[in-house]
């Protein structure tokens, strides 16, 4: 039996992580829910286990086999070394540690990591969910033909920035419908009913920061072996779910049927009908990446193409949680019996 600590246990991402853990081989573990501020003492449930959110004290990580950091980047930076000193394996879902020395970025679904985790790895950062979706789609297409060029526009939801960002989007929407001034504490801009490529000067969130993280994680996972990928992040006025518009040019024309067959498989659900178009709503709660293929045909009646568009969507929080749990399952070989006796 393992002991698992979840730091930032009141966050949106933590709630999804607890659901995924409850459905995994780690469901029988002992769980310690940790956080700061007013959420201490809140009653939560992980699987069949009901427990309280505890303060992150001096002994918070004692005997923990795995510690998942699901809160803010600042929370991760304050406590991850304490978790390491307690002997815990750290999994950073906040992404705060992805530039720390020796920390590995991982996505087991892709099977592309050049570096292997060992006992001297200080922490693991599960890859950004947008990177997992993009790399998975491009990896599948390359089974049909080499990719000459790929570019993606990532539509970011409010939930990627946490509960306060979702609350601000909700309040902006309500206020605008009532012809009232909108709060701008998080975005320093009107995000409701609006698409933005950047925030105000005083915003507490940053799209360039997200873009840079996506590029770092993509390069770390592909290690120069995957196709080059141009990325732009746009903030969409939606609460939940990532969406992608992806342009791809192949080295040679390929049968459309072959492309559809390449995309079809584990973790990807190919949508064939326009009436069932992938969307952030359709992807909510789904384990797979939903994708629709739109080819540019070679010739009027050709069945081949070398240029195509992908319209895709995925549940950002669930994909992040799934990847983190899969990383932990892969790390079990370093803790074959756990520390809870």
Buried (B, 14 or more C-beta within 10 A) or exposed (E): EBBBBBBBBBBBBBBBBBBBBBEBEBBEBBBBBBBBEEBBEEEBEBBEBEBEBBEBEEEBBBBBBBBBBBBBBEBBBBBBEBBBEBEBBBBBBBBBBBEEEEBBBBBBBBEBBEEEBEEEBBBBBBBBBBBBBBBBBBBBBBEBBEBBBBBBBBBBBBBBBBBBBBBBBEBBBEBBEEEEEBEBEBBBBBBBEEEBEEBEEEBBBEBEEBBBBBBBBBBBBBEEEBBEBEBBBBBBBBBBBBBBBBBBBBEEBBBBEBBBBBBEEEBBBBBEEEEEEBBBEBBBEBBBBBBBBEBEBEEEEEBBBBBBEBBBBBBBBBBBBBBBBBBBEBBBEEBEEBBEE
